[in-house]
Amino acid sequence: MTAPPIEQSTREERRTFVINSWKCLHNCELCGKCYVLKGKDPETLYADYIEGKRSYMDITLEIRNRNY
């Protein structure tokens, strides 16, 4: 599923996308979402996307490139 473009979506649509994309699947060994987020709340990490300030992809790449 592709993130809604900032220009063509509302704040609530972007927030819903983030919540649904990072929803816990209750299968940590196969999922890996918790590992990527490193225990952080997805709404906090993607706050700039939700507010329309940065693209979803920019934030995702930043999260994946963190060294901590």
Contact map, one row per residue, 1 for C-alpha under 8 A:
11100000000000000000000000000000000000000000000000000000000000000000
11110000000000000000000000000000000000000000000000000000000000000000
11111000000001001000000000000000000000000000000000000001000000000000
01111101100011001000000000000000000000000000000000000000000000000000
00111111100000000000000000000000000000000000000000000010000000000000
00011111110001000000000000000000000000000000000010010010000000000000
00001111100000000000000000000000000000000000000000000000000000000000
00011111110000000000000000000000000000000000000000000000000000000000
00011111111011000000000000000000000000000000000000000000000000000000
00000101111111000000000000000000000000000000000000000000000000000000
00000000111111100000000000000000000000000000000001110000000000000000
00000000011111110000000000000000000000000000000001000000000000000000
00010000111111111000000000000000000000000000000000000000000000000000
00110100111111111100000000000000000000000000000011000000000000000000
00000000001111111110000000000000000000000010000001000000000000000000
00000000000111111111000000000000000000000000000000000000000000000000
00110000000011111111100000000000000000000000000000000000000000000000
00000000000001111111110000000000000000000110010001000000000000000000
00000000000000111111111000000000000000000110000000000000000000000000
00000000000000011111111000000000000000000000000000000000000000000000
00000000000000001111111000000000000000000000000000000000000000000000
00000000000000000111111100000000100000000100000000000000000000000000
00000000000000000011111110000000000000000000000000000000000000000000
00000000000000000000011111100000100000000000000000000000000000000000
00000000000000000000001111110010000000000000000000000000000000000000
00000000000000000000000111110000000000000000000000000000000000000000
00000000000000000000000111111110000000000000000000000000000000000000
00000000000000000000000011111111110000000000000000000000000000000000
00000000000000000000000000111111000000000000000000000000000000000000
00000000000000000000000000111111000000000000000000000000000000000000
00000000000000000000000010111111110000000000000000000000000000000000
00000000000000000000000000011111111100000000000000000000000000000000
00000000000000000000010100010011111110000000000000000000000000000000
00000000000000000000000000010011111111100000000000000000000000000000
00000000000000000000000000000001111111100000000000000000000000000000
00000000000000000000000000000001111111000000000000000000000000110000
00000000000000000000000000000000111111111100000000000000000000100000
00000000000000000000000000000000011111110000000000000000000000000000
00000000000000000000000000000000011011111000000000000000000000000000
00000000000000000000000000000000000011111101100000000000000000000000
00000000000000000000000000000000000010111111100000000000000000000000
00000000000000000110010000000000000010011111110000000000000000000000
00000000000000100110000000000000000000001111111001000000000000000000
00000000000000000000000000000000000000011111111000000000000000000000
00000000000000000000000000000000000000011111111100000000001000000000
00000000000000000100000000000000000000000111111111000001001000000000
00000000000000000000000000000000000000000011111111100000000000000000
00000000000000000000000000000000000000000000111111111110000000000000
00000100000001000000000000000000000000000000011111111111001000000000
00000000001101100100000000000000000000000010011111111000000000000000
00000000001000000000000000000000000000000000001111111000000000000000
00000100001000000000000000000000000000000000000111111110000000000000
00000000000000000000000000000000000000000000000111111110000000000000
00000000000000000000000000000000000000000000000110011111011000000000
00001100000000000000000000000000000000000000000110011111111000000000
00100000000000000000000000000000000000000000010010000111111100000000
00000000000000000000000000000000000000000000000000000011111110000000
00000000000000000000000000000000000000000000000000000111111111000000
00000000000000000000000000000000000000000000110010000111111111100000
00000000000000000000000000000000000000000000000000000001111111110000
00000000000000000000000000000000000000000000000000000000111111111000
00000000000000000000000000000000000000000000000000000000011111111100
00000000000000000000000000000000000110000000000000000000001111111100
00000000000000000000000000000000000100000000000000000000000111111100
00000000000000000000000000000000000000000000000000000000000011111110
00000000000000000000000000000000000000000000000000000000000001111111
00000000000000000000000000000000000000000000000000000000000000001111
00000000000000000000000000000000000000000000000000000000000000000111
